[in-house]
């Protein structure tokens, strides 16, 4: 059968295909609250798949040696112009440079299918990308999209980045290195059922994205700065049943840094993380910050296991000069073991790089509100809670710590918090006081030990000249 007949056969089958973005893609969708269902689906109609195309029919060769960038991109582009559908990656190892997903297109990786990233920087377009909260020049992700709608990648295949293109920008190589998967300004994204491997760079980086489902992924990202999933100025993100083991944060929530991020004010919000397993070998399992200048709010983390953390399982971090806010963070029903630092830390006053043009005065002190942590089991954590990194000019308003059981070496330290509620803390094995406080009001503080005032950084002086986006 010639290629033209194969193509027509595949296109005909595609007329019967399921929708690119289907409610079935969301685990236990019908069990979610109406608000969460609306968050996931949005108000856009589902787009039916019109074609199913196979990259082999566009001359892709899965030998792990032949570069298939043009063949895979042509298949994706063809799928897009025909109205949308599925691009099939069959069994084989397909070496490629950066490829761009188009609207209404799902990349389906079949069993034993591997997409392998090129080791050549020339195979990755240079464009504007986010790096540590700033827009800079950098290489596009191995699989990227810009301004697309209804896109996805599904398994059970694998995506492997070439380890030699990972790393951080440097004086002699200032371009940001390519992420593995990077949608920018995209809506209705579905990642389901595949595995990734990368090194010293982010696996999935969502920037300015809206309505995202990430489920059933296995992510391995070793070495420094090897984040698993970065949620960067994005909203309505649902992460379920993922197994993530990384060098740097397993999941990091960000929203910009300094006056650029504060002026753009693209908030990360409405993030739901559930039923996941995390292991981190360099920093934290879930990091909220430290780039928070666009604000972060309405984050729910529940039914998760934290099996290894170099520092803390949960790390809330920002810096003087970020401004904006971190608020409405809810953590429920988690298990924590193997944490070298502890369960939870707040460092809202001194984490991360100071921006060249920071947010100044008291406006530059991040505001924090409504942190709730309940139903937590810990095993041999060195510190239960290090909660002293809050600035006295803007105390944390609303902190709940309820129903914590297990073993720890040191208890809870809190500073500059109002409306705290501490209850049902039943841990053993600790030395010293269970609860130490400074400038804390609320309930459940009886018997707490008063501690000295923590050191804090003063607000920053005005920028001269005043900042303008440029």
N, C-alpha and C positions, 0 to 999 in steps of 0.2 A: 504494500500500500504506500503510495507516494505521500510526501509531506503535506501536499494540499488536501488530500483526502483525509489524512489523519487530523489535520486542523479542523476541517469541517465536521468530522465526527465528534471531536472534543467540544466544539462550539455547540453542536446540537444537544449533547448531553448536558451542557451548561444551562440550557433553558429550563431544566428541571431542578437546578441546584437550589439549595436552601439559601435564605438571606445571608448576605455578608455579615451583617450585625444582627444577631438573633438573641431573643430573650433567653433561649436555652443556653447561651454562652455564660450566663451568670449563675453561679452555684446557689441553689436554694432561693431562686429569685422570688418565688411566691411567698416565701417565709419572711421576706424583708418588709420593713414598714413601708406604708405608702410614700412617706417622704423620701426614704432611701431609693425606692423604685423609681420615683420621679427624678431623683438625682442621677441615677444610672442611665435612664432612657432619654431624658431630656424631652424636648418637644418636636424633634425632627423625626419624620417617618423613616421606617426601616427601608433599606434599599435592596431590592431583590437581585440576586446574582444572575447575570445573563449568559456568561461564558465560563468554561473551565479550560484553561490553557496549560500546557506542559512545557517547561523550559527546554526539554530535550527536542521538542519540535521547532525550537529556535536555535538549534545547533549547540546547546550547552553540553559539555562533556564532564562527567563526574569522576575524573581520574586524580583529583587532588593536585594537578600540575598545570593544566590549561586554565588560563584566565577566562572567566565567563561573564565579565561585567557587561559587555555589550549584549550578549544573548539574553541574560536575565532581565536587563533593563528594557530591551525591546519587547519581551513577553509581558512585563508589567505595563508598559505604555500601551501595548495593544489591548490588553484587558481593560484598561481605563477608557480608551476611546470607543470601545464597543459597548460601553455602558456599565462595566463593572462585573466582578466575578472572582474566581479563584485562580491563582497561579500555583501550579503544582511543582514542587521540587521532589523528584523521585529519589530512590535509593542511590547513593553515590556521594562523593566528596567534591563539592563545587567551589573552586577557588575563585574569588571575585574581589574587585575593588568596591568602592561605595556604590550602593544602589538606592534609588529613591522610590518609595512607595507613593502611589497615586490614589486619588479618591476612589472609594467604592471597590477597593481591591484587597483581597485577603491572600497572603503568602502562606501556603500550606506545605509544611515540611513532613514528608511521609517517613515511615519507619526506616531507620538507617540512612536518612538523608542528612548531610552536613553542609552548611554554608561556612566556608573558611575565608577569613579576611586576608587580603593581600599584605605582604610585608613592605610594600613600596608606598611611601607617602604620596607620590605622584598620582596614585590611584584614588585619592580622597580629595574632593573639591574643597577649596578654601572659601569660607563664608563667615557670617557673623554667628557666633555661638556664645552660650553662657559659660563662664568659668569663674568659680568662687564669687558668684553674685554680680559679675560685671559682663557686659557684652564686649567681646573681643574677637579678633580674627582667629580662626582655628579651622581644623579639618572637620568635615562632615562625618557623621557616624557611618559605620559600615552599612547599616540599614537605617535610612533617615527619611523624613518626610517634612514638608514645609507647607502649611496652609491646607492640608488635606482633610477630608471628612470620610468617616466610615472606612477605616483601614484596620488591618489586623495581621497578626502572625499566629499560626497555630502549629501544634506538634503532630506527632511525637519526635520529630527530628531535633537537630542541634545546630547552634550557631557558635562558632569559635573565632575569636579575634586573634590576630597574630600578635604574640607577646612583644615583639620588637617595636611596635608602633605605640605601645602604651607609654605612660610616664607623664611628667609635668612639664609645662613650658619652662624654658631656660633662656639665658642671655644669648646663647648661640643658636637656639631653636625656639623662638618666642611663640610660635603658633600652638594653640591648644591641641592636644592629641585627640585622635578620633575616639568617641564613645562607641560602644558596640551597637546599640539601638537608640535612635534619637529623633523622636517626633518634636517638631517645633510649630506652635500655633495650629495644632490639629484638634479636631473634635471627633468624638465617638470612635474610640480606639479599643481594640480587643486583642490582648495577648494571652494565649491559652495553650498549655500543655507541652511546651518545648523546653530544652535545656540550653544553658549558655556556659561558656568558659572564656575568661579573659584575664588580663594581668595589669595591675597598676593603672587602671582607668575604669570609668564607670561602665556598668553593663547596660542599664536602661536609664536614660535621662529624658524625662518629660519636661519640656519648657513651654509655658504659655498654653498648656493643653487643657481640654475640658471634656469631661465624661469619658472615663477610662476604666476598663476592667482588665485586671492582671490576675490570672489564676492558674494554679497547677504548674507553676514553673519551678525548675531546679536551676539555681544560679550559683556559679562558682567563680569568684573573682579574687584572686590572691594578690598579695603584695600591697604596698602603700597606695593609698588613694583609690583602692579598688572597690568603690561603692557598688552595692547590688542594684538598688533602685533609688534614683534621685527624683524627687517630686519638687519641681522648681517653678514657682509662680503658676501653679496648676490647680484645678479644682474639680470636685466630683470624681474622686479617684477611689476605686474599690479594689483591694488586694486580698486575695483569698487563697489559702491552701498552697502556699509557696514554701520551698525549702531553700534557704539562702545562707551560704557560707562565704565570707568575704575577708579581705584584708581590712579595709576601712569600713564605714558604716554599712550595715546590711540594708537599711532604709534611711535615707536622709531627706528631711523636709526643709526647703529653702525658699526665699522670695526676694533676693537681691541684697546688695550691700551699699552702704553710704548714700549720698545724695542722689545718685543715679537710680538706685532701687527705690528710695523713698519718694522721689518725684514720679517715677513710673507707677508706683503703688499697685503692682500686680500681686494680689494676695494668694497664698496657698491656703485652700479651705475645703472643707467637706471631704475629708480623707478617712476611709474606713479600712482598717487592717485587721484581718481575722484569720484564725486557724493556721498560722504560719509557724515555722521553726527557724530560729536564728542562731548563727555562730559567727563571731567576729574575732579576728586575731590581732588587730592593731588598735581599734578605737572602741566604738559603741555599737550595740545591735541596732537600736533606733535612735538617731540623732535628730532633734528638732532644733534647727539652726546649723551653723551660727549666722548664716546670711539670712537675716529676718527683716530687712528694711521695707519690704512690701507687706509685712504682716503675715501671721500664721494663725488660723483659728479653726475650730470645730474639727478636731481630730479624735477618732475613736480607735482604740487598740484593744482587742479582746481575744480570749481563747488562744493564746500564743505561748510557745515554749522558747525560752532563751537558754541555750546550752553552753555558750562560751562568749565572754566579752573581755577584751583586754583592759577596758576601764569599767564603765557602768552599762548595765543592760539598757537603761533608759537615760538619755543625757539631754537636758534642756539647756541650750547654749546660745548666747548672743554677746553683744559687746556695747559699751558706751560708744555712741556715734552711729548706732544702727537706727535708733528711733523705732517707730511703729509699735507692734504688739505681738504677744503670744497669748492666746486665750482659748478657753473652752477645750481643754485637753482631758480626755477621759480614758483611763486604762482600767480594764476589768478582767478578772479571771486569767491570770498569767502565772507561769512557773519559771523560776530563775535559778540556775545553777551555773557553776563555772565562771562566775563574774569575778575578775581579778580586782576590780575597784569596788563594786557594790551593785545594789539594785538601782538607785536613782540619784542623780546629781542635778542641781541647778547651778549654772554658771552664766548668769545673764549680764555680767559686768566686765568680763575679761577674756572671752573666747574668740579665737580667730584673728585674722589680719585686721588692723585698723585701716580704714579706707583713706585714700589720698584726700578726699573731700567728704568728711563725715557729716552726720547730722549733729548740730551743735546745741549747746545749752541743755536744759532739762528736756527739751523736745527730743534730744538724741538718746535719752535713757529709755530703753524698751519697757513698755507697760506689760504687766503680766496679770492674768485674771482667770480664775476658775480652773484649777488643776485638781483632778479627782483620780485617786488611785485606790482600788478596792479589790478584795478577794485575790490576794497574792500569796503564793507559796515560795519561800526562798530556802535554798540549801547552801549552807556554809558561805554566805556572802561576807566579805570583809567589813562592809559598811552597809547599813540598811538604807539610810537617806542622808546625803550631804546636801542640805538645803539652805546654805548660808550665802550663796552668790546672788543675792537680790539687793538692789540699791535702796538705801533708806529714803531717798526722795520719791520713789515710786514702789512702795511695798506690794508684794503679791497679794491680790485681793481675792480670797477664796482658795483654800487648800484643804482637801479631804484626803486622809489616809485611814483606811478602814479595813479591818479583817485581814491582817497580815500574820501568817504563821510560818514556822520553820526555824532555821538556825542562822546566826550571824555573829561576828566577832565584835562589832561596834553598833550602837543604836542609831538614833535619829538626832540630827543637828539642824535647827531651823533659825533663820534670822529674817527680820523685816517682812513679816507676814501678818495680815489681819484677816479675821474671819476664818481661822483655822479650825478644823474639826478632826481630832485624833481619837480613834476608838478601836477597841478590840485588837490590840497589838499583842500577839501571843507568840513571842519568839524566845529562844533560849540560846545559851552559849556566849552571850556578850559580856564584855568587861566594861566597867564604868557605868555611867547613867544610861538608862534607856532613852531618855529625852533631854536634850540640852537646847535652850532657847535664848534668843536676844531679840527684843522688840517684837514679840509675837503676842497676838490676842486671839481669843477664841475659846473653844471648849476642848476638854480632854487634856489640859495642860497641867493638871494637878500633880505635884511632886516633881515637876521638871527642874533641872539644874540651870541656874542662870550662868551664861558664859560671857566672855568679853565681846565687845563690838567687833565684828569682822572689818578688815580694811576694805575700803572702796575707792574707786576712781572718781575724781571730780568731773563734772560736765565739761565739755570741750568749748573753747572760745569760738567766736563767729568766724566763718570763712571770709577771706578777703582776697579777691572780690567775691560777691555772692555767686552761688552756683547756678549755671544754666545748662540744660541738656546740650550736649555737643557730640 
